[in-house]
Amino acid sequence: MSSESQFLFVSKTIEFNESTALVSAVFCELDKKSENGRVYRFSDANEIIESLIGSVVYFGVDIFGRHLKNKVVGIVEEAVLVGKTIKGKIRIDSQSIIEKLKSGVKFLVSIGGTAYAKIRKGFMEMVNPIVNHIAIWESSQRNIYGEKQSAGFSSAKIDKILEIEESVLFCGSKEKLIALMTALEVL
């Protein structure tokens, strides 16, 4: 015995609203000099991963590449070590960013936090880093010199959309919604 339910929704206005998107991202590479002269050590991978999970995600960098911390757009849900690269999943809850991702706009990723920096010849070795936030921005953003604003690592970016959780809002002049349900049973 199977049954099938059909729903008829009647409203003056139906508005569709994507509430969140889960995306995969590359956060950083280990034992490799970044474009801003930093090296995150492979021996600190576990500490980086542990501090990444639950970190807030901000949108934007200024023309000098500093992370803007005034607009929270998501949270890091997962971080894993793959070879010498830290990858993971970010839950985005900004409708404008979700729409841009769906239309193909690329976003770069940068980790932020605290670390003891050992100055080496030609780079800074980041020791005991603790991540306290992530910044994302559109890959087309320009820096003070008019060049594309890069991330610390060229691989540090949002890879793809994994899922979008959609919600449906029904609105009318007096917020009235009439729902009629017809159940069919097939013997």
N, C-alpha and C positions, 0 to 999 in steps of 0.2 A: 504494500500500500504506500503510495507516495502522495504528497500534497504540494501544491504550489500556491504561493501567496502573491497577490498583486496589490500594489498600493497606488492610489490616485491622490495626489496632493494638489490642492487648489489654493492659490494665493495670488494677490495682485502683483507681487514682485518675488522673484526667486533669485537669490544672490549666491553664487558659488565662491567660496573662499578657501584657498589652500592654507592650512594652519601651520604645518611644519614640513621640512624636507630633511632627510638623512642623506648626507653626502660623504664620499670617501675623500681623503686628503693625504698628502705627503707633508709631514711636519718639518723634518730635518734629516740631514745625513750626518753620520758619525765618522770621526777621524779624517775629515775632509775640510779643507779651508773654504769658508763661505765667501760670497762676494763682498761682505763687509768685514772680512779678515778674522772671523771667529772660527775656532775649531771646538766642536763638542766631542768629548771623548767617549769611545765605545764602552769604557769601564763605568761610565755614568749612565748608561742606557736605562737601567731599571729605575733609577731615581727620576730621570726625565719622564719616563712613561707613567710612573705613579703620580707625579705632580701634574702631568697633562690631563689625566682623566678628571673630569669635573671642572676644568678651567673654563672661564667665560671666554666668549669670542666677541671681539669688538670689530666694528667696521671702520676702516680708513687708516691712512697714514698721511702725515702732512708733507709738504714739498721737500722736507729734509729726510723723509723716511721714518720719522718717529711715529709710533703707534698712537692713534687717537683713541682715547678711552672714555668717550662720552655716549656711545651708542652700542649697547649690548645686542647682538643679533643671534646668539646661539650659545651652545655649550659642547665641550668635547665629551663624547660618550664612550669612546674606545681608543686605545693606543696600543700598538704592537710593534715589535722589532722584526723587520724582514731584512735579513742580511745585515747591512750597516745603515739601514734607512728606517726611520720611525714613521709609521703610517697609522691611520686611524679613521674614526668616523666622527663627524660633527653633526649635531642637530641644529638646523637653521630655523628660526621662527620669524624672520623678517619677510613680509610679503613682497617687498620690492626686490630683495635679493633673490628670493625664490623665482620670481618672474624673470629676472635677468638670467639666472641659471638655466631656466627652461628655454630661453631664447638663444642660448649658446654663449653668453658672456662668460669669459674666463676670469677666475679669481686667484690671486696669489695668497700665500700663507706665510706668516712669520710668528715664531714663538717669542714670548717676552717673559721676563722674570728676573731672578737674581742669580749671580754666580761670582765666584772668585776668579778674576782674570789674571792669568800668568802671562806676562808679556814675553813673547818669543820673537825670534828674528823673522819678521814678515807676517806675524799673526798673533792673535790672543788665544791662548788655550783656556777654555771655559771649564772651571773645576767646580764640582758639586752644584750644578745648575738646578734651580727650583723654578719650574714654570708656574706662572700665576695668571697668564692670559695668552690668548692667541689674537692676532690681528689678521683680517682678510681685507683685500681691496681689489678693485678691477684691474686687470693686467694692462689696461690702456692708460692708467693714470700716469701723469708726468711729474717729474721731480723739478727742483729749482732750476736745473739746466735745460729743461724742455725735453729731457730724455725719458723713456719709459721707466717708471719707478720699479726697480727690481726687488725681489725677495732675497733673503740671505743665500738661499740655494735656488738654482734655476728649476729644480724638481719640486720645490715647495709650492704646492698649488692644490686646488680642489680638482680631483680627478673626474668624478662623475656623480650624478644624482643616483642614489640607490633606491629611494622611495619618497613618495610625497603622500602625506596623510591629508585627505581633503575633508572639509566640513561643509555642510550645506546649511545656509541660514535662510529661513523663510520670513518675509516681512510683508506686512500690509498696512493699510492706513491706521488700523487699530490693533495691529499685531495679532490678527485673527488668522487662524489656520484651520481649514476643514480637511480632515483626512478620512477617506472612505477606504475600507479594506474589504476585499472580496477573497474569500478562500475557496479554492477548488480542490476537490479530492478526486483522485483517480483510483478506482478499485482495481 
